[in-house]
Amino acid sequence: NAGVTQTPKFQVLKTGQSMTLQCAQDMNHEYMSWYRQDPGMGLRLIHYSVGAGITDQGEVPNGYNVSRSTTEDFPLRLLSAAPSQTSVYFCASRGFGTGDSGNTIYFGEGSWLTVV
Amino acid sequence: SQQGEEDPQALSIQEGENATMNCSYKTSINNLQWYRQNSGRGLVHLILIRSNEREKHSGRLRVTLDTSKKSSSLLITASRAADTASYFCATANSGTYKYIFGTGTRLKVLA
């Protein structure tokens, strides 16, 4: 059971380039989300999804696109990278079961993105 | 703006001492969760407390929730060097799945 898998682990982009951060989970979780983490800012929610075909904006959605064509995958697309998007990105998922385990959010190990 | 705000921002204690960190939030919630993040790693779930609970224990962890003050505290007893990490609270507005995390408390336990 791999849990939440993110790729790539590290990426350097030039300003204006586009790229996709991949996220996959094998726990059949309906809820998936993307956060970015900057020093002193905690985690900020970018986009989230409550099921295939359903996405919604979080706190900081500008400059990012998402889609959810399958339950397993939730890619995050940077349309035109900017230095302000230099950050660590985390993908997360949870199921909708009852009980404490049903409410637990599982995180990937992070993707370090630098935009120069 | 952040739904959850932790304080203190940083905490340094000696091994064996207790560590207390606090979280404040802004709206009605169904539950509040605490997570731990080791440097350079993803977050790991520690404990969940529901809005109708006032206190919950798990091993060396004790969580309290005061919904009237919209605040929670996490107590780690008999801390160890391995507890050195950042700790975050997470909440979602009642009826939503928009989980918002606070800015975290950086705990350093000195051996």
Interface residues (C-beta under 8 A of the other chain):
Chain A: V4 Y31 S33 Y35 G40 M41 G42 L43 R44 L45 Y48 V50 D56 G58 E59 F90 A92 D100 N103 T104 I105 Y106 F107 G108 E109 G110
Chain B: Q2 N31 Q33 Y35 G40 R41 G42 L43 V44 H45 L48 F88 A90 Y97 K98 Y99 I100 F101 G102 T103 G104
